[in-house]
Amino acid sequence: MEKKNCYVCGKEALSKNEIGLTKKLLDKNSRRFYCLDCLAEYLEVDTEFLLAKVEEFKEQGCKQF
Ligand SMILES: [Zn+2]
């Protein structure tokens, strides 16, 4: 899979979770990806909330995680 960088801070090689979260929470077809910290800031939530979301999506059997 192509490596993605954070749109905001430029962090390289975003994890599958970070990419999956961007897709699930922002836009499935997003071409801009956010690292965990920047996504949390963008959505005005904390990173724990996002990590809990990852677990939630995994439990739902989402293939993006
Ligand atoms: Zn970032």
N, CA, C, O and the ligand as a Tripos MOL2 file, in Angstrom:
@<TRIPOS>MOLECULE
protein
  261   259    66     0     0
PROTEIN
NO_CHARGES

@<TRIPOS>ATOM
      1 N           0.8350   -1.2010    0.0000 N.3       1 MET1
      2 CA          0.0000    0.0000    0.0000 C.3       1 MET1
      3 C           0.8740    1.2560    0.0000 C.2       1 MET1
      4 O           1.9360    1.2940    0.6200 O.2       1 MET1
      5 N           0.4130    2.2510   -0.6900 N.am      2 GLU2
      6 CA          1.1110    3.5250   -0.7810 C.3       2 GLU2
      7 C           1.2490    4.1640    0.6010 C.2       2 GLU2
      8 O           0.3240    4.1080    1.4120 O.2       2 GLU2
      9 N           2.3950    4.7630    0.8590 N.am      3 LYS3
     10 CA          2.5890    5.4160    2.1510 C.3       3 LYS3
     11 C           1.9100    6.7780    2.1700 C.2       3 LYS3
     12 O           1.9710    7.5350    1.2010 O.2       3 LYS3
     13 N           1.2600    7.0750    3.2930 N.am      4 LYS4
     14 CA          0.5690    8.3540    3.4130 C.3       4 LYS4
     15 C           1.2180    9.1980    4.4980 C.2       4 LYS4
     16 O           1.6720    8.6830    5.5200 O.2       4 LYS4
     17 N           1.2530   10.5020    4.2570 N.am      5 ASN5
     18 CA          1.7680   11.4220    5.2610 C.3       5 ASN5
     19 C           0.6290   12.2410    5.8450 C.2       5 ASN5
     20 O          -0.4080   12.4360    5.2110 O.2       5 ASN5
     21 N           0.8410   12.7160    7.0620 N.am      6 CYS6
     22 CA         -0.1660   13.5750    7.6850 C.3       6 CYS6
     23 C          -0.2570   14.8910    6.9230 C.2       6 CYS6
     24 O           0.7500   15.5340    6.6270 O.2       6 CYS6
     25 N          -1.4790   15.2650    6.6190 N.am      7 TYR7
     26 CA         -1.7480   16.4950    5.8730 C.3       7 TYR7
     27 C          -1.3460   17.7280    6.6740 C.2       7 TYR7
     28 O          -0.9560   18.7450    6.1020 O.2       7 TYR7
     29 N          -1.4410   17.6350    8.0000 N.am      8 VAL8
     30 CA         -1.1810   18.7980    8.8530 C.3       8 VAL8
     31 C           0.2940   18.9140    9.2510 C.2       8 VAL8
     32 O           0.9430   19.9220    8.9700 O.2       8 VAL8
     33 N           0.8160   17.8710    9.9070 N.am      9 CYS9
     34 CA          2.1680   17.9930   10.4610 C.3       9 CYS9
     35 C           3.2170   17.2920    9.6070 C.2       9 CYS9
     36 O           4.4150   17.4240    9.8600 O.2       9 CYS9
     37 N           2.7750   16.5480    8.5980 N.am     10 GLY10
     38 CA          3.7200   15.9080    7.7060 C.3      10 GLY10
     39 C           4.3240   14.6200    8.2310 C.2      10 GLY10
     40 O           5.2480   14.0760    7.6250 O.2      10 GLY10
     41 N           3.8140   14.1240    9.3510 N.am     11 LYS11
     42 CA          4.2950   12.8500    9.8850 C.3      11 LYS11
     43 C           4.2110   11.7820    8.8000 C.2      11 LYS11
     44 O           3.1910   11.6400    8.1260 O.2      11 LYS11
     45 N           5.2980   11.0390    8.6470 N.am     12 GLU12
     46 CA          5.3590   10.0860    7.5340 C.3      12 GLU12
     47 C           4.8310    8.7090    7.8940 C.2      12 GLU12
     48 O           4.7940    8.3060    9.0570 O.2      12 GLU12
     49 N           4.4280    8.0110    6.8540 N.am     13 ALA13
     50 CA          4.0140    6.6120    6.9880 C.3      13 ALA13
     51 C           2.9570    6.4180    8.0820 C.2      13 ALA13
     52 O           3.1930    5.7430    9.0850 O.2      13 ALA13
     53 N           1.8180    7.0120    7.8660 N.am     14 LEU14
     54 CA          0.7120    6.8730    8.8130 C.3      14 LEU14
     55 C           0.3160    5.4110    8.9540 C.2      14 LEU14
     56 O           0.4050    4.6300    8.0060 O.2      14 LEU14
     57 N          -0.1210    5.0610   10.1560 N.am     15 SER15
     58 CA         -0.5060    3.6790   10.4020 C.3      15 SER15
     59 C          -1.8490    3.3790    9.7560 C.2      15 SER15
     60 O          -2.5900    4.2800    9.3630 O.2      15 SER15
     61 N          -2.1360    2.1100    9.6590 N.am     16 LYS16
     62 CA         -3.4030    1.6620    9.1050 C.3      16 LYS16
     63 C          -4.5720    2.2500    9.9040 C.2      16 LYS16
     64 O          -5.5960    2.6310    9.3360 O.2      16 LYS16
     65 N          -4.4050    2.3170   11.2110 N.am     17 ASN17
     66 CA         -5.4540    2.8810   12.0630 C.3      17 ASN17
     67 C          -5.6970    4.3530   11.7610 C.2      17 ASN17
     68 O          -6.8390    4.8070   11.6980 O.2      17 ASN17
     69 N          -4.6150    5.0840   11.5780 N.am     18 GLU18
     70 CA         -4.7470    6.5170   11.3070 C.3      18 GLU18
     71 C          -5.4350    6.7550    9.9620 C.2      18 GLU18
     72 O          -6.2870    7.6360    9.8370 O.2      18 GLU18
     73 N          -5.0670    5.9830    8.9890 N.am     19 ILE19
     74 CA         -5.6860    6.1110    7.6700 C.3      19 ILE19
     75 C          -7.1520    5.6840    7.7340 C.2      19 ILE19
     76 O          -8.0330    6.3260    7.1630 O.2      19 ILE19
     77 N          -7.3840    4.5810    8.4470 N.am     20 GLY20
     78 CA         -8.7530    4.0710    8.5800 C.3      20 GLY20
     79 C          -9.6520    5.0730    9.2860 C.2      20 GLY20
     80 O         -10.8020    5.2710    8.8940 O.2      20 GLY20
     81 N          -9.1320    5.6960   10.3140 N.am     21 LEU21
     82 CA         -9.9230    6.6780   11.0620 C.3      21 LEU21
     83 C         -10.2630    7.8850   10.2010 C.2      21 LEU21
     84 O         -11.3940    8.3690   10.2180 O.2      21 LEU21
     85 N          -9.2910    8.3630    9.4540 N.am     22 THR22
     86 CA         -9.5540    9.4930    8.5630 C.3      22 THR22
     87 C         -10.6910    9.1440    7.6210 C.2      22 THR22
     88 O         -11.5990    9.9450    7.3980 O.2      22 THR22
     89 N         -10.6320    7.9410    7.0730 N.am     23 LYS23
     90 CA        -11.6650    7.5240    6.1190 C.3      23 LYS23
     91 C         -13.0250    7.3860    6.7890 C.2      23 LYS23
     92 O         -14.0450    7.8140    6.2490 O.2      23 LYS23
     93 N         -13.0240    6.7780    7.9780 N.am     24 LYS24
     94 CA        -14.2970    6.5310    8.6420 C.3      24 LYS24
     95 C         -14.9210    7.8100    9.1820 C.2      24 LYS24
     96 O         -16.1360    7.9980    9.1040 O.2      24 LYS24
     97 N         -14.0960    8.6780    9.7230 N.am     25 LEU25
     98 CA        -14.6320    9.8430   10.4310 C.3      25 LEU25
     99 C         -14.7450   11.0840    9.5500 C.2      25 LEU25
    100 O         -15.5570   11.9670    9.8260 O.2      25 LEU25
    101 N         -13.9490   11.1580    8.5090 N.am     26 LEU26
    102 CA        -14.0100   12.3490    7.6520 C.3      26 LEU26
    103 C         -14.6520   12.0330    6.3230 C.2      26 LEU26
    104 O         -15.7760   12.4510    6.0450 O.2      26 LEU26
    105 N         -13.9340   11.2940    5.5090 N.am     27 ASP27
    106 CA        -14.4190   11.0670    4.1560 C.3      27 ASP27
    107 C         -13.7910    9.7850    3.6250 C.2      27 ASP27
    108 O         -12.5700    9.6250    3.6240 O.2      27 ASP27
    109 N         -14.6390    8.8920    3.1820 N.am     28 LYS28
    110 CA        -14.1780    7.6030    2.6780 C.3      28 LYS28
    111 C         -13.1960    7.7870    1.5220 C.2      28 LYS28
    112 O         -12.2750    6.9910    1.3420 O.2      28 LYS28
    113 N         -13.4050    8.8360    0.7520 N.am     29 ASN29
    114 CA        -12.5660    9.0590   -0.4170 C.3      29 ASN29
    115 C         -11.5340   10.1540   -0.1900 C.2      29 ASN29
    116 O         -10.9810   10.7210   -1.1330 O.2      29 ASN29
    117 N         -11.2900   10.4360    1.0850 N.am     30 SER30
    118 CA        -10.3570   11.5080    1.4050 C.3      30 SER30
    119 C          -8.9830   11.2560    0.7990 C.2      30 SER30
    120 O          -8.4900   10.1280    0.7790 O.2      30 SER30
    121 N          -8.3870   12.3130    0.3130 N.am     31 ARG31
    122 CA         -7.0090   12.2090   -0.1810 C.3      31 ARG31
    123 C          -6.0680   12.8830    0.8060 C.2      31 ARG31
    124 O          -4.8510   12.8740    0.6190 O.2      31 ARG31
    125 N          -6.6300   13.4590    1.8440 N.am     32 ARG32
    126 CA         -5.8300   14.0550    2.9060 C.3      32 ARG32
    127 C          -5.9670   13.1780    4.1370 C.2      32 ARG32
    128 O          -7.0720   12.8190    4.5450 O.2      32 ARG32
    129 N          -4.8420   12.8440    4.7120 N.am     33 PHE33
    130 CA         -4.8790   11.9720    5.8790 C.3      33 PHE33
    131 C          -4.2550   12.6610    7.0660 C.2      33 PHE33
    132 O          -3.3660   13.5020    6.9310 O.2      33 PHE33
    133 N          -4.7400   12.2850    8.2350 N.am     34 TYR34
    134 CA         -4.2880   12.9190    9.4690 C.3      34 TYR34
    135 C          -3.6820   11.8760   10.3950 C.2      34 TYR34
    136 O          -4.1640   10.7460   10.4670 O.2      34 TYR34
    137 N          -2.6240   12.2570   11.1010 N.am     35 CYS35
    138 CA         -2.1190   11.3810   12.1440 C.3      35 CYS35
    139 C          -3.0750   11.4800   13.3370 C.2      35 CYS35
    140 O          -3.9520   12.3430   13.3700 O.2      35 CYS35
    141 N          -2.9010   10.6120   14.2880 N.am     36 LEU36
    142 CA         -3.8200   10.5370   15.4170 C.3      36 LEU36
    143 C          -3.9480   11.8880   16.1370 C.2      36 LEU36
    144 O          -5.0510   12.3340   16.4540 O.2      36 LEU36
    145 N          -2.8170   12.5190   16.3840 N.am     37 ASP37
    146 CA         -2.8320   13.7850   17.1260 C.3      37 ASP37
    147 C          -3.5400   14.8960   16.3490 C.2      37 ASP37
    148 O          -4.3450   15.6420   16.9060 O.2      37 ASP37
    149 N          -3.2340   14.9890   15.0800 N.am     38 CYS38
    150 CA         -3.8360   16.0510   14.2740 C.3      38 CYS38
    151 C          -5.3150   15.7900   14.0440 C.2      38 CYS38
    152 O          -6.1090   16.7290   13.9980 O.2      38 CYS38
    153 N          -5.6900   14.5470   13.9010 N.am     39 LEU39
    154 CA         -7.1000   14.2140   13.7190 C.3      39 LEU39
    155 C          -7.8830   14.5550   14.9860 C.2      39 LEU39
    156 O          -8.9950   15.0770   14.9180 O.2      39 LEU39
    157 N          -7.2980   14.2570   16.1230 N.am     40 ALA40
    158 CA         -7.9440   14.5810   17.4000 C.3      40 ALA40
    159 C          -8.1400   16.0900   17.5200 C.2      40 ALA40
    160 O          -9.1920   16.5590   17.9550 O.2      40 ALA40
    161 N          -7.1270   16.8310   17.1340 N.am     41 GLU41
    162 CA         -7.2210   18.2870   17.2110 C.3      41 GLU41
    163 C          -8.2720   18.8160   16.2310 C.2      41 GLU41
    164 O          -9.0620   19.7010   16.5590 O.2      41 GLU41
    165 N          -8.2600   18.2590   15.0450 N.am     42 TYR42
    166 CA         -9.2020   18.6770   14.0020 C.3      42 TYR42
    167 C         -10.6460   18.4300   14.4400 C.2      42 TYR42
    168 O         -11.5250   19.2600   14.2090 O.2      42 TYR42
    169 N         -10.8770   17.2890   15.0680 N.am     43 LEU43
    170 CA        -12.2360   16.9280   15.4750 C.3      43 LEU43
    171 C         -12.5730   17.4240   16.8770 C.2      43 LEU43
    172 O         -13.6920   17.2510   17.3610 O.2      43 LEU43
    173 N         -11.5860   18.0420   17.5180 N.am     44 GLU44
    174 CA        -11.7570   18.5540   18.8790 C.3      44 GLU44
    175 C         -12.1820   17.4640   19.8560 C.2      44 GLU44
    176 O         -13.1000   17.6390   20.6580 O.2      44 GLU44
    177 N         -11.4950   16.3510   19.7630 N.am     45 VAL45
    178 CA        -11.6700   15.2620   20.7190 C.3      45 VAL45
    179 C         -10.2820   14.8920   21.2290 C.2      45 VAL45
    180 O          -9.2890   15.4510   20.7630 O.2      45 VAL45
    181 N         -10.1950   13.9630   22.1760 N.am     46 ASP46
    182 CA         -8.8500   13.5490   22.5720 C.3      46 ASP46
    183 C          -8.4840   12.2230   21.9120 C.2      46 ASP46
    184 O          -9.3390   11.5080   21.3890 O.2      46 ASP46
    185 N          -7.1960   11.9200   21.9510 N.am     47 THR47
    186 CA         -6.7310   10.7390   21.2230 C.3      47 THR47
    187 C          -7.3220    9.4470   21.7980 C.2      47 THR47
    188 O          -7.5030    8.4680   21.0740 O.2      47 THR47
    189 N          -7.6190    9.4500   23.0950 N.am     48 GLU48
    190 CA         -8.2370    8.2510   23.6900 C.3      48 GLU48
    191 C          -9.5770    7.9530   23.0240 C.2      48 GLU48
    192 O          -9.9330    6.7970   22.7940 O.2      48 GLU48
    193 N         -10.3040    9.0140   22.7220 N.am     49 PHE49
    194 CA        -11.5910    8.8480   22.0450 C.3      49 PHE49
    195 C         -11.3910    8.1690   20.6930 C.2      49 PHE49
    196 O         -12.1520    7.2780   20.3150 O.2      49 PHE49
    197 N         -10.3660    8.5980   19.9760 N.am     50 LEU50
    198 CA        -10.1050    8.0160   18.6590 C.3      50 LEU50
    199 C          -9.6740    6.5540   18.7780 C.2      50 LEU50
    200 O         -10.0820    5.7120   17.9790 O.2      50 LEU50
    201 N          -8.8510    6.2640   19.7770 N.am     51 LEU51
    202 CA         -8.4110    4.8840   19.9670 C.3      51 LEU51
    203 C          -9.5900    3.9870   20.3300 C.2      51 LEU51
    204 O          -9.6540    2.8300   19.9140 O.2      51 LEU51
    205 N         -10.5260    4.5350   21.1140 N.am     52 ALA52
    206 CA        -11.7300    3.7820   21.4450 C.3      52 ALA52
    207 C         -12.5530    3.5210   20.1870 C.2      52 ALA52
    208 O         -13.1560    2.4590   20.0310 O.2      52 ALA52
    209 N         -12.5680    4.5000   19.3020 N.am     53 LYS53
    210 CA        -13.2790    4.3490   18.0250 C.3      53 LYS53
    211 C         -12.6710    3.2300   17.1910 C.2      53 LYS53
    212 O         -13.3850    2.4380   16.5770 O.2      53 LYS53
    213 N         -11.3440    3.1770   17.1760 N.am     54 VAL54
    214 CA        -10.6590    2.1150   16.4260 C.3      54 VAL54
    215 C         -11.1360    0.7470   16.9090 C.2      54 VAL54
    216 O         -11.4540   -0.1370   16.1130 O.2      54 VAL54
    217 N         -11.1770    0.5970   18.2310 N.am     55 GLU55
    218 CA        -11.6190   -0.6820   18.8000 C.3      55 GLU55
    219 C         -13.0630   -0.9820   18.4130 C.2      55 GLU55
    220 O         -13.4260   -2.1180   18.1040 O.2      55 GLU55
    221 N         -13.8720    0.0700   18.4420 N.am     56 GLU56
    222 CA        -15.2800   -0.0650   18.0820 C.3      56 GLU56
    223 C         -15.4290   -0.5480   16.6380 C.2      56 GLU56
    224 O         -16.1870   -1.4750   16.3530 O.2      56 GLU56
    225 N         -14.6970    0.0930   15.7430 N.am     57 PHE57
    226 CA        -14.7650   -0.2710   14.3300 C.3      57 PHE57
    227 C         -14.2460   -1.6940   14.1120 C.2      57 PHE57
    228 O         -14.7860   -2.4410   13.2960 O.2      57 PHE57
    229 N         -13.2040   -2.0550   14.8420 N.am     58 LYS58
    230 CA        -12.6580   -3.4160   14.7270 C.3      58 LYS58
    231 C         -13.7040   -4.4370   15.1240 C.2      58 LYS58
    232 O         -13.8750   -5.4640   14.4680 O.2      58 LYS58
    233 N         -14.4070   -4.1360   16.2160 N.am     59 GLU59
    234 CA        -15.4390   -5.0590   16.6920 C.3      59 GLU59
    235 C         -16.5680   -5.2150   15.6930 C.2      59 GLU59
    236 O         -17.2100   -6.2620   15.6070 O.2      59 GLU59
    237 N         -16.7960   -4.1460   14.9400 N.am     60 GLN60
    238 CA        -17.8320   -4.2060   13.9100 C.3      60 GLN60
    239 C         -17.3390   -4.9600   12.6830 C.2      60 GLN60
    240 O         -18.0900   -5.1890   11.7350 O.2      60 GLN60
    241 N         -16.0700   -5.3400   12.7170 N.am     61 GLY61
    242 CA        -15.5010   -6.1020   11.6110 C.3      61 GLY61
    243 C         -15.0900   -5.2360   10.4390 C.2      61 GLY61
    244 O         -15.0120   -5.7100    9.3050 O.2      61 GLY61
    245 N         -14.8280   -3.9710   10.7090 N.am     62 CYS62
    246 CA        -14.4140   -3.0830    9.6330 C.3      62 CYS62
    247 C         -13.0540   -3.5100    9.0910 C.2      62 CYS62
    248 O         -12.1100   -3.7370    9.8470 O.2      62 CYS62
    249 N         -12.9750   -3.6130    7.7630 N.am     63 LYS63
    250 CA        -11.7640   -4.1220    7.1210 C.3      63 LYS63
    251 C         -10.6380   -3.1010    7.0610 C.2      63 LYS63
    252 O          -9.5060   -3.4280    6.7060 O.2      63 LYS63
    253 N         -10.9600   -1.8600    7.4120 N.am     64 GLN64
    254 CA         -9.9350   -0.8270    7.2850 C.3      64 GLN64
    255 C          -8.9980   -0.7750    8.4870 C.2      64 GLN64
    256 O          -8.0640    0.0260    8.5230 O.2      64 GLN64
    257 N          -9.2590   -1.6460    9.4800 N.am     65 PHE65
    258 CA         -8.3940   -1.6210   10.6550 C.3      65 PHE65
    259 C          -7.7010   -2.9590   10.8790 C.2      65 PHE65
    260 O          -6.9340   -3.1060   11.8310 O.2      65 PHE65
    261 ZN         -0.1730   15.1240   12.1060 Zn       66 ZN66
@<TRIPOS>BOND
     1     1     2 1
     2     2     3 1
     3     3     4 2
     4     3     5 am
     5     5     6 1
     6     6     7 1
     7     7     8 2
     8     7     9 am
     9     9    10 1
    10    10    11 1
    11    11    12 2
    12    11    13 am
    13    13    14 1
    14    14    15 1
    15    15    16 2
    16    15    17 am
    17    17    18 1
    18    18    19 1
    19    19    20 2
    20    19    21 am
    21    21    22 1
    22    22    23 1
    23    23    24 2
    24    23    25 am
    25    25    26 1
    26    26    27 1
    27    27    28 2
    28    27    29 am
    29    29    30 1
    30    30    31 1
    31    31    32 2
    32    31    33 am
    33    33    34 1
    34    34    35 1
    35    35    36 2
    36    35    37 am
    37    37    38 1
    38    38    39 1
    39    39    40 2
    40    39    41 am
    41    41    42 1
    42    42    43 1
    43    43    44 2
    44    43    45 am
    45    45    46 1
    46    46    47 1
    47    47    48 2
    48    47    49 am
    49    49    50 1
    50    50    51 1
    51    51    52 2
    52    51    53 am
    53    53    54 1
    54    54    55 1
    55    55    56 2
    56    55    57 am
    57    57    58 1
    58    58    59 1
    59    59    60 2
    60    59    61 am
    61    61    62 1
    62    62    63 1
    63    63    64 2
    64    63    65 am
    65    65    66 1
    66    66    67 1
    67    67    68 2
    68    67    69 am
    69    69    70 1
    70    70    71 1
    71    71    72 2
    72    71    73 am
    73    73    74 1
    74    74    75 1
    75    75    76 2
    76    75    77 am
    77    77    78 1
    78    78    79 1
    79    79    80 2
    80    79    81 am
    81    81    82 1
    82    82    83 1
    83    83    84 2
    84    83    85 am
    85    85    86 1
    86    86    87 1
    87    87    88 2
    88    87    89 am
    89    89    90 1
    90    90    91 1
    91    91    92 2
    92    91    93 am
    93    93    94 1
    94    94    95 1
    95    95    96 2
    96    95    97 am
    97    97    98 1
    98    98    99 1
    99    99   100 2
   100    99   101 am
   101   101   102 1
   102   102   103 1
   103   103   104 2
   104   103   105 am
   105   105   106 1
   106   106   107 1
   107   107   108 2
   108   107   109 am
   109   109   110 1
   110   110   111 1
   111   111   112 2
   112   111   113 am
   113   113   114 1
   114   114   115 1
   115   115   116 2
   116   115   117 am
   117   117   118 1
   118   118   119 1
   119   119   120 2
   120   119   121 am
   121   121   122 1
   122   122   123 1
   123   123   124 2
   124   123   125 am
   125   125   126 1
   126   126   127 1
   127   127   128 2
   128   127   129 am
   129   129   130 1
   130   130   131 1
   131   131   132 2
   132   131   133 am
   133   133   134 1
   134   134   135 1
   135   135   136 2
   136   135   137 am
   137   137   138 1
   138   138   139 1
   139   139   140 2
   140   139   141 am
   141   141   142 1
   142   142   143 1
   143   143   144 2
   144   143   145 am
   145   145   146 1
   146   146   147 1
   147   147   148 2
   148   147   149 am
   149   149   150 1
   150   150   151 1
   151   151   152 2
   152   151   153 am
   153   153   154 1
   154   154   155 1
   155   155   156 2
   156   155   157 am
   157   157   158 1
   158   158   159 1
   159   159   160 2
   160   159   161 am
   161   161   162 1
   162   162   163 1
   163   163   164 2
   164   163   165 am
   165   165   166 1
   166   166   167 1
   167   167   168 2
   168   167   169 am
   169   169   170 1
   170   170   171 1
   171   171   172 2
   172   171   173 am
   173   173   174 1
   174   174   175 1
   175   175   176 2
   176   175   177 am
   177   177   178 1
   178   178   179 1
   179   179   180 2
   180   179   181 am
   181   181   182 1
   182   182   183 1
   183   183   184 2
   184   183   185 am
   185   185   186 1
   186   186   187 1
   187   187   188 2
   188   187   189 am
   189   189   190 1
   190   190   191 1
   191   191   192 2
   192   191   193 am
   193   193   194 1
   194   194   195 1
   195   195   196 2
   196   195   197 am
   197   197   198 1
   198   198   199 1
   199   199   200 2
   200   199   201 am
   201   201   202 1
   202   202   203 1
   203   203   204 2
   204   203   205 am
   205   205   206 1
   206   206   207 1
   207   207   208 2
   208   207   209 am
   209   209   210 1
   210   210   211 1
   211   211   212 2
   212   211   213 am
   213   213   214 1
   214   214   215 1
   215   215   216 2
   216   215   217 am
   217   217   218 1
   218   218   219 1
   219   219   220 2
   220   219   221 am
   221   221   222 1
   222   222   223 1
   223   223   224 2
   224   223   225 am
   225   225   226 1
   226   226   227 1
   227   227   228 2
   228   227   229 am
   229   229   230 1
   230   230   231 1
   231   231   232 2
   232   231   233 am
   233   233   234 1
   234   234   235 1
   235   235   236 2
   236   235   237 am
   237   237   238 1
   238   238   239 1
   239   239   240 2
   240   239   241 am
   241   241   242 1
   242   242   243 1
   243   243   244 2
   244   243   245 am
   245   245   246 1
   246   246   247 1
   247   247   248 2
   248   247   249 am
   249   249   250 1
   250   250   251 1
   251   251   252 2
   252   251   253 am
   253   253   254 1
   254   254   255 1
   255   255   256 2
   256   255   257 am
   257   257   258 1
   258   258   259 1
   259   259   260 2
@<TRIPOS>SUBSTRUCTURE
     1 MET1         2 RESIDUE 1 A MET
     2 GLU2         6 RESIDUE 1 A GLU
     3 LYS3        10 RESIDUE 1 A LYS
     4 LYS4        14 RESIDUE 1 A LYS
     5 ASN5        18 RESIDUE 1 A ASN
     6 CYS6        22 RESIDUE 1 A CYS
     7 TYR7        26 RESIDUE 1 A TYR
     8 VAL8        30 RESIDUE 1 A VAL
     9 CYS9        34 RESIDUE 1 A CYS
    10 GLY10       38 RESIDUE 1 A GLY
    11 LYS11       42 RESIDUE 1 A LYS
    12 GLU12       46 RESIDUE 1 A GLU
    13 ALA13       50 RESIDUE 1 A ALA
    14 LEU14       54 RESIDUE 1 A LEU
    15 SER15       58 RESIDUE 1 A SER
    16 LYS16       62 RESIDUE 1 A LYS
    17 ASN17       66 RESIDUE 1 A ASN
    18 GLU18       70 RESIDUE 1 A GLU
    19 ILE19       74 RESIDUE 1 A ILE
    20 GLY20       78 RESIDUE 1 A GLY
    21 LEU21       82 RESIDUE 1 A LEU
    22 THR22       86 RESIDUE 1 A THR
    23 LYS23       90 RESIDUE 1 A LYS
    24 LYS24       94 RESIDUE 1 A LYS
    25 LEU25       98 RESIDUE 1 A LEU
    26 LEU26      102 RESIDUE 1 A LEU
    27 ASP27      106 RESIDUE 1 A ASP
    28 LYS28      110 RESIDUE 1 A LYS
    29 ASN29      114 RESIDUE 1 A ASN
    30 SER30      118 RESIDUE 1 A SER
    31 ARG31      122 RESIDUE 1 A ARG
    32 ARG32      126 RESIDUE 1 A ARG
    33 PHE33      130 RESIDUE 1 A PHE
    34 TYR34      134 RESIDUE 1 A TYR
    35 CYS35      138 RESIDUE 1 A CYS
    36 LEU36      142 RESIDUE 1 A LEU
    37 ASP37      146 RESIDUE 1 A ASP
    38 CYS38      150 RESIDUE 1 A CYS
    39 LEU39      154 RESIDUE 1 A LEU
    40 ALA40      158 RESIDUE 1 A ALA
    41 GLU41      162 RESIDUE 1 A GLU
    42 TYR42      166 RESIDUE 1 A TYR
    43 LEU43      170 RESIDUE 1 A LEU
    44 GLU44      174 RESIDUE 1 A GLU
    45 VAL45      178 RESIDUE 1 A VAL
    46 ASP46      182 RESIDUE 1 A ASP
    47 THR47      186 RESIDUE 1 A THR
    48 GLU48      190 RESIDUE 1 A GLU
    49 PHE49      194 RESIDUE 1 A PHE
    50 LEU50      198 RESIDUE 1 A LEU
    51 LEU51      202 RESIDUE 1 A LEU
    52 ALA52      206 RESIDUE 1 A ALA
    53 LYS53      210 RESIDUE 1 A LYS
    54 VAL54      214 RESIDUE 1 A VAL
    55 GLU55      218 RESIDUE 1 A GLU
    56 GLU56      222 RESIDUE 1 A GLU
    57 PHE57      226 RESIDUE 1 A PHE
    58 LYS58      230 RESIDUE 1 A LYS
    59 GLU59      234 RESIDUE 1 A GLU
    60 GLN60      238 RESIDUE 1 A GLN
    61 GLY61      242 RESIDUE 1 A GLY
    62 CYS62      246 RESIDUE 1 A CYS
    63 LYS63      250 RESIDUE 1 A LYS
    64 GLN64      254 RESIDUE 1 A GLN
    65 PHE65      258 RESIDUE 1 A PHE
    66 ZN66       261 GROUP 0 **** ****
